[in-house]
Amino acid sequence: MVQLKTVVFIHGLFQNPKSWDRWVRYFADRGYACHAPAYPFHDGDPTNLRANIHPDLGDLTFAQVVHSFGAVIDALPEPPLLVGHSMGGLVVQKLISQNRGLAGICIDTAPPKGVFSMKWSFLKSNLPTINPLKGNSPCLPSVEWFQYAFCNTMTFEQAKKEYDLLVVPESRNIPRSSAGADGIIDFKKSHAPLLFIAGEKDHIIPSSLNLKNCRAYKDPKSVCDFKEFPRRTHFICGQPGWEEVAQYVEQWISKLK
């Protein structure tokens, strides 16, 4: 395989490119050209985004997010490595299915259509966001929800600090549409190498759901690897020890060269 030197980082729901700052520095220091675009209506300082919610945010769908990243990738001088967290992991899966990346890393990825979990933590974390009774109103979660869904091994004070630094309002229609036709993946199709990374303590996307997602891919000639990190939550890319996860990703990439 050709040497992978361009990386596109794709953030998840309730976050924006700021959540990738340390990862961008980590990979840039190792010679990678790093790009961390925002979903539509997600660019800017999280504090300002919370205070001034874009009027069109609530209508944003998963397909529109995928399209926006596809446009970024198509403008690059070479096909990139894709690294996505949470809903960004599902964006990675869609882009890989469109042959728009040389390899993809899906960290605590949201599941494609048909891949589901009945674990209580999954239902408790996700139902408030997709609640149909809320219509198309943007969702700005509470610190309490963020602590449970993202930072469940942190104290409330630690979770609030991360909330103030990183959390942005979100469209309910991204996760809603990702569970429908927008989130379909052809699991029988050959694909570029994929790595699924899960946090053992993740509430919102349980490790067992990530493993189920990985095992859904059926092409025997395509690389599809899985790695669980102990004691990690959905905040795996930012909680103490994130460097270990980044290093594992870097080492996995090196084996593809």
C-alpha positions in Angstrom: 0.0 0.0 0.0 1.1 3.6 -0.6 2.4 5.5 2.3 -0.4 7.2 4.2 0.5 10.8 5.0 -2.8 12.7 4.9 -5.3 12.3 7.7 -8.9 13.7 8.0 -10.3 13.7 11.5 -14.1 13.6 11.8 -15.7 14.6 15.1 -18.8 13.2 16.6 -22.1 14.6 17.8 -22.1 17.4 20.4 -18.5 18.3 19.5 -16.6 20.0 16.8 -12.9 20.1 15.4 -11.7 21.5 18.8 -12.1 18.0 20.2 -9.3 16.8 17.9 -6.7 19.5 18.8 -4.3 17.2 20.6 -4.7 14.4 18.0 -3.9 16.9 15.2 -0.7 18.0 17.0 0.2 14.4 17.7 0.0 13.3 14.1 1.4 16.5 12.7 4.5 16.1 14.8 4.9 12.7 13.1 4.8 14.1 9.6 1.1 13.8 8.7 -0.8 16.5 6.9 -3.8 16.8 9.2 -7.3 18.2 8.4 -10.2 18.5 10.9 -13.2 20.0 9.2 -16.5 20.8 11.0 -19.9 19.6 10.2 -22.1 22.3 8.7 -23.1 24.9 11.4 -20.5 23.4 13.8 -17.4 25.6 13.1 -16.3 28.1 15.8 -15.8 28.3 19.6 -18.1 26.0 21.5 -19.0 28.6 24.0 -20.2 30.9 21.2 -22.0 28.1 19.4 -23.9 27.2 22.6 -24.9 30.9 23.0 -25.8 31.5 19.4 -27.4 28.3 17.9 -27.6 28.5 14.1 -31.2 28.6 13.0 -30.6 25.9 10.4 -28.9 23.4 12.7 -32.0 21.4 13.5 -32.6 20.4 9.9 -29.1 19.0 9.3 -29.0 15.3 8.3 -26.4 12.5 8.3 -26.4 12.5 4.5 -25.5 16.2 4.4 -22.7 15.6 6.9 -21.3 12.8 4.8 -21.6 15.0 1.6 -19.7 17.8 3.3 -16.8 15.6 4.2 -16.8 14.0 0.8 -16.4 17.4 -0.8 -13.4 18.1 1.5 -11.8 14.7 0.6 -12.4 15.2 -3.1 -10.4 18.5 -2.9 -7.3 16.9 -1.3 -4.3 16.1 -3.4 -4.3 12.5 -2.3 -6.8 10.0 -0.8 -6.5 10.3 3.0 -6.6 8.2 6.1 -9.9 8.7 7.9 -10.2 8.9 11.7 -13.7 9.3 13.2 -15.1 9.4 16.6 -18.7 8.4 17.5 -21.0 9.6 14.7 -17.7 10.6 12.9 -16.9 6.8 13.0 -20.1 6.1 11.0 -19.1 8.9 8.6 -15.8 7.1 8.1 -17.7 3.9 7.4 -19.8 5.6 4.7 -16.8 7.3 3.1 -14.9 4.0 3.0 -17.9 2.4 1.4 -17.7 5.1 -1.2 -14.0 4.4 -1.8 -13.0 7.8 -0.5 -10.3 6.8 1.9 -7.2 4.6 1.9 -8.1 3.3 5.4 -10.5 4.1 8.2 -10.3 4.2 12.0 -13.7 4.2 13.7 -13.4 5.1 17.4 -16.5 4.4 19.6 -18.4 4.5 16.3 -22.1 5.1 16.0 -23.7 2.0 14.4 -25.0 1.7 10.8 -28.6 0.9 10.1 -29.4 -2.6 11.4 -26.7 -2.8 14.0 -28.3 -2.2 17.4 -27.9 -2.7 21.2 -30.5 -3.3 23.9 -28.1 -2.3 26.7 -29.8 0.1 29.0 -26.9 2.6 28.9 -27.2 2.8 25.1 -31.0 3.5 25.2 -30.7 5.9 28.1 -28.0 7.9 26.4 -29.5 8.1 23.0 -33.2 8.4 23.4 -33.2 12.0 24.7 -31.5 13.1 21.5 -33.6 11.3 19.0 -36.9 12.0 20.9 -39.5 12.5 18.1 -41.6 14.7 20.5 -38.8 17.3 20.2 -39.4 17.9 16.5 -36.5 19.5 14.7 -35.4 21.6 17.7 -31.6 21.6 18.2 -30.4 19.6 21.2 -28.1 21.2 23.8 -27.5 18.5 26.4 -27.1 19.1 30.2 -23.8 18.6 32.0 -25.5 15.7 33.8 -26.2 13.9 30.5 -22.7 14.6 29.2 -21.2 13.1 32.3 -23.3 9.9 32.0 -23.0 9.5 28.2 -19.4 10.6 27.7 -17.5 11.0 30.9 -18.9 8.4 33.3 -15.6 7.7 35.0 -15.1 11.4 35.8 -16.4 13.5 38.6 -19.1 16.0 37.9 -16.6 18.8 38.2 -14.2 17.2 35.7 -17.1 16.5 33.3 -18.3 20.1 33.5 -14.8 21.4 32.7 -14.8 19.3 29.5 -18.4 20.3 28.7 -17.6 24.0 28.9 -14.5 23.5 26.7 -16.0 21.2 24.0 -19.7 20.7 23.9 -21.8 22.2 21.1 -25.5 22.1 20.3 -26.6 19.3 17.9 -29.1 18.4 15.2 -31.5 15.6 16.3 -31.9 14.7 12.6 -28.3 13.5 12.3 -28.7 10.4 14.5 -32.4 9.9 13.4 -31.4 9.8 9.7 -28.3 7.7 10.4 -30.6 5.0 11.7 -32.5 4.9 8.4 -31.6 4.8 4.8 -28.7 7.3 5.2 -26.9 4.8 7.5 -27.0 1.7 5.2 -23.7 0.0 4.7 -23.1 -2.9 2.2 -21.3 -5.3 4.5 -20.6 -7.8 1.8 -18.6 -5.4 -0.4 -14.8 -5.4 -0.3 -13.4 -2.3 1.4 -10.3 -0.5 2.5 -8.8 -1.5 5.8 -10.9 -0.7 8.8 -10.0 -0.5 12.5 -12.7 -0.4 15.2 -11.7 0.9 18.6 -14.0 0.7 21.6 -13.9 1.9 25.2 -14.7 -0.8 27.8 -16.7 1.7 30.0 -18.5 3.5 27.1 -22.2 4.1 28.0 -23.5 5.7 24.8 -21.8 3.3 22.4 -21.1 0.1 24.3 -18.0 -1.9 23.4 -20.2 -4.9 22.5 -21.9 -2.8 19.9 -18.6 -1.8 18.3 -17.6 -5.4 18.1 -21.0 -6.3 16.6 -20.4 -3.5 14.0 -16.9 -4.8 13.2 -18.2 -8.4 12.8 -20.9 -7.3 10.4 -18.4 -6.8 7.6 -18.2 -10.1 5.7 -15.6 -9.8 2.9 -12.8 -12.2 3.9 -10.2 -10.4 1.9 -10.7 -7.0 3.5 -9.0 -6.0 6.7 -11.4 -5.4 9.6 -9.7 -5.2 13.0 -11.1 -4.6 16.5 -9.4 -3.3 19.7 -11.0 -2.6 23.1 -9.2 -0.2 25.6 -9.9 -1.0 29.2 -11.4 1.7 31.5 -12.1 4.0 28.6 -15.4 5.8 28.2 -16.9 7.6 25.2 -14.5 10.4 25.9 -11.7 8.1 24.9 -10.1 10.6 22.6 -9.8 13.2 25.4 -9.6 11.4 28.7 -6.3 10.8 30.4 -4.4 8.2 28.4 -5.6 9.3 25.0 -2.0 9.2 23.8 -2.1 5.4 24.2 -5.0 5.2 21.8 -3.4 7.6 19.3 -0.2 5.5 19.4 -2.1 2.3 18.8 -3.7 4.0 15.7 -0.3 5.1 14.5 1.1 1.6 14.9 -1.9 0.1 13.1 -1.4 2.5 10.2 2.3 1.6 10.0 1.4 -2.0 9.4 -0.5 -1.0 6.3 2.5 0.6 4.7 
